[in-house]
């Protein structure tokens, strides 16, 4: 446990001088801009779910999957430079611990983005003067469900980031697979698409932008994907040659 804590602390130190702060707020900022431009009737019933849907369309459908790929590639770029993997894995540290530490750092940063996004929704809603009380349960569920649905995608993109030395290659694949999100989530196959799962989890239930799938079914698929991709990542890093 102490070794895992040291590895995790080392990962945090690598990010200390980075400019990740701007990356973390970029998606909520873009969603907030769309929320400001959206012509919302603040007096209509269900104004909060409507605002959440509009802001989540940009955040969850496009930027959240892209951000998980950027963070995964970023957390591994130091090891790909100047033989960093050889130096790291030759130390008396657990390879499983290295993977878990990197994964936890990315997941934590993505959670921070989700919380910032919730703050953006609250700010825009209050700015527009929505008459209804703040639906805290809906907002918290949306943010946490979107984060949980991102966990399998983080594991999948972490695997690509570890396997490919190029910083650009996993990002290019991520962009290509994110772009068709809006079409895929409206099909019956959307629930099985890792890049589309965060948006399906974040949008209010029975939202017209996504397929009508129960949250229980979605979380079951997400849980299975999470186990599969994490095991694949652990298997790869434990067999990775140095």
Residue pairs with C-beta under 8 A, 6 or more apart in sequence:
3 93
3 94
3 97
4 94
4 97
4 100
4 101
7 93
7 94
7 97
7 98
7 101
8 101
8 104
8 105
10 101
11 75
11 101
11 102
11 105
12 105
14 75
14 78
15 74
15 75
15 105
18 74
20 71
20 74
20 109
23 67
23 70
23 71
24 67
24 109
24 112
24 113
24 116
25 113
25 116
26 63
26 67
27 58
27 59
27 63
27 64
27 67
27 113
27 117
28 59
28 113
28 116
28 117
28 119
28 120
29 120
30 58
30 59
30 63
31 55
31 56
31 58
31 59
31 63
31 117
31 120
31 121
32 55
32 120
32 123
32 124
34 54
34 55
34 57
34 58
35 51
35 54
35 55
35 120
35 121
35 124
35 128
36 124
36 127
38 51
38 54
40 47
40 50
40 51
40 54
40 128
40 130
41 47
42 128
42 129
42 130
42 131
43 131
44 50
45 132
46 132
47 125
47 128
47 130
47 131
47 132
48 125
48 130
48 132
48 134
48 135
48 138
48 139
49 135
49 138
49 204
49 207
51 121
51 124
51 125
51 128
51 130
52 121
52 138
52 139
52 142
52 203
52 204
53 203
53 204
53 207
53 209
55 117
55 120
55 121
55 124
56 142
56 146
56 199
56 202
56 203
57 199
57 203
57 209
59 117
59 202
60 146
60 198
60 199
60 201
60 202
60 203
61 181
61 182
61 185
61 196
61 199
62 178
62 181
64 110
64 113
64 146
64 150
64 198
64 199
64 202
65 150
65 153
65 174
65 177
65 178
65 181
65 195
65 198
66 174
66 175
66 178
67 110
67 113
68 106
68 110
68 150
68 153
68 154
68 157
68 174
69 157
69 161
69 170
69 171
69 173
69 174
69 175
69 178
70 171
70 174
71 106
71 109
71 110
71 154
72 106
72 154
72 157
72 158
72 160
72 161
72 170
73 157
73 161
73 167
73 170
73 171
75 102
75 105
75 106
75 158
75 161
76 102
76 158
76 161
76 162
77 167
78 84
79 85
79 88
80 165
80 166
80 167
85 240
85 242
86 242
88 98
89 95
89 98
89 240
89 242
90 242
95 237
95 238
95 240
96 234
96 237
96 238
98 237
99 158
99 162
99 233
99 234
99 237
102 158
103 154
103 155
103 158
103 230
103 233
106 154
106 158
107 147
107 150
107 151
107 154
110 147
110 150
110 154
111 147
114 143
114 144
114 146
114 147
115 143
117 143
118 139
118 140
118 142
118 143
121 139
122 134
122 139
125 134
138 204
142 201
142 202
142 203
142 204
143 202
145 201
145 202
145 215
145 219
146 198
146 199
146 201
146 202
148 201
148 219
148 222
149 197
149 198
149 200
149 201
149 202
149 218
149 222
150 197
150 198
151 222
151 226
152 194
152 197
152 222
152 225
152 226
152 228
152 229
153 194
153 195
153 197
153 198
155 226
155 229
155 230
155 232
155 233
156 194
156 225
156 229
156 232
157 170
157 174
158 233
159 229
159 232
159 233
159 236
160 169
160 170
160 173
160 174
161 170
162 233
162 236
162 237
162 240
163 236
164 170
174 195
177 195
178 195
181 193
181 195
181 196
181 199
182 209
184 190
184 193
184 195
184 196
185 193
185 196
185 199
185 200
185 209
185 210
185 211
186 209
186 210
186 211
187 211
188 211
190 196
190 200
190 210
190 211
190 213
191 197
191 200
191 211
191 213
191 217
191 218
191 221
192 221
194 225
194 229
197 218
197 221
197 222
197 225
199 209
199 210
200 210
200 211
200 213
200 218
201 215
201 218
201 219
201 222
203 209
203 210
205 215
206 212
